[in-house]
Amino acid sequence: MTHLYFVRHAHSTYTPDELGRPLSKKGVVDSHEITELLKEEQIDIVISSPYKRAIQTVEGIAHYFNKEIEMIEDFKERRLTAEPAEDFTFAITKVWEDDHFSWEGGESNAVAQKRGVDATIQILDKYEGKNIVIGTHGNIMVLIMNYFDNQYDFAFWKNLDMPDIYKLTFDGRELRDAKRLWECV
């Protein structure tokens, strides 16, 4: 079995710089709790979106297990719009209502999901039988999970915490189990 630990990044301080946005003070505290929780999991590989907040969220566990963080561009957050949406709730609801709809300069659910799933399948094939932490973002994480089990949908996304952790157990490319770990903290 291969175990993927999808880690939605901890709280970040908002800036328009998606790539460089850092964790907030609360996010830093939560990232330490994530490290403590994952120490029991015998992590083999640590992967992250290239976004600073995702990297900062998983770097403690990488240090603990003496692992380099492998950056994978395709685990970055889905691009909703070219410019920040005036009404984020309306904009995000619209893309979840129609998998093929996208705002100008943004990705549809179908496009973002394919990107994330392709990266996930490559990880499953490359690291079969390993325990892999993936520092990522809420929307792309749920789109990936939705591909393997459609119960992970927009309503599920709306109830995620920041941070959040889901342990997905795979037999080859087949999802066998998904368990939330963050609530145990």
N, C-alpha and C positions, 0 to 999 in steps of 0.2 A: 504494500500500500504506500501511496505517496500522500503526504500531508502538506497542504498549502495553508499557511496562516495569513489570510488577508487582513492587513492592519490599515484601517482607515486612519489617516493622520489625526493627530491631536489638534486642539484648538490653535488657530493661528491669528496673528495680528493682521487685519486686513490692510493690504496695499494693492494697487492695481498691477503690481509686478507679480504675475502668476508664478514665474520661475523662482524668484527670490524671496517670496513671502515667508517670514520666519514664524516659528511657534510663539505663542503668547507665554506669559509667565505660567498660567494654568496649564498650557500645552506642554511646557517643559516638565512640570511636576508629573503630569499624566504619562509622559514618555518614560519617566523613571519607573512608574508603576507597571507599564507594559513590559519593560525589561525584566522586572521581578517576576511577573506572571509567566513570561516565556522562558525563563531560566530552566524551568522543569521540563521543557519540551525537547531537549537535545537537538537544537537547530543545526542543520548541515550547511544551508545556503541562505544568504540574505540578499534580497533584491529590492530595488526601490524605483519608483518614479523619479525622474530627475528634479522634481520640484523640492525646494529646500525643506518645506514643512513635512513632506513625506520622509525625506532622508533623516531629518532630525528626530522623527518619531521612532525610527528603527535603528538608529546608530548605536544606541546603548546595548542592544542585544547583539549587534555585530561585534562590538568591542568585547562583550562578555565571552563570546565564543571564538574570538580572534579571527573573524571573517571579514574579508573585504566586501563592501556593498557593491553588488553588480547593478549598474544603472540600465534600466530598460525603458526607453522612451514611450512604448505603447501602454505602459501602466499609468501614464499621466492622466489627469482629469479630462473628461470630455469637454470640448469647446462648445459652449452653448451658443454664443453670439460673437461677432467680431468686436463689438463694443459692449461694455457692461449693460445688461438689460435694465430698462427703467422699472419694470415690474418682474422681478425674478420669479416669483411664485407663478405668475401667468406664463412666463416663458418656459419654465421647466415643466409645468403641467402639460403644455401644448406638445412638447416633444415626446412625453410619455404617452399621450393619447394616440399618437400616430408615429409608429416606428420609423417611417420614411420621411417625416417632416423635419426640416432643419431651418433655423433662422439664418439670415445672411451672415456668412462667414463662420457658421457653426457646423457641428456634426449632428446628424440624425442619430437616433438610438441604434438603428441598424448599422450605420457606419462605425460608430464608437464601439458598439458591441463586437463587431467583427475584428476590429483592431485589438481589443482586449482579449478576446477569446483566442485569436491566433497566437498572441504572446503566451497565453496560459497553456495552450496545447504544446507549444515549443518547450516550455518549462517542464510539463508533465513528461514529455518524451526524453528530454535531456537529463533530467534528474529523477528518474523513476526510482521509487523506494526511499526517497530522501524526505527530510522535514525542511520546508522552505518558507521563510518569512517573506512576504511581499508588502512593502510599504506603498500604499496607494491612496485613492480618493473615493469618496462615497458613491458618486454616480457611476463611475467606470466599474467599481467593485460589484455593485448590484447588477449592472448590465452583464457582467461576466457570470455571476451566480445565476441570473435569470436564464442564460443560455442552457445551463445544465439542469435547472429546475425552475419552472415558471412561477412557483410560489414567491420567488424573490422579485417583487415588482415595485411599482411606484409607492404604494402604501408601505411596503417594507422599507424602502429608502427613507421615507419621511420619518420613520421611527428609529433610524440609526442614531447612535451616540457619536460624539467626536471627542476622543477616539472611539473605535470599536474594533473588535477582533472576531473573525470567524475562521474556525478550523474546518477546512474542507478535506475529506478523505476520499481519495481516488484509487480505483483499481484500474490501472491503465488510464484510459481517458473517460472512464465512467465514474460519475460522482456516486459514492456509496453513503456518505454521511456529511452533514454540516452541523456544526455546533458553535454556538456563541460562547466565547471565553471571557469577554470583558465584564459581563455581569457577575463573574466570580470574584472580581476585585473588591 
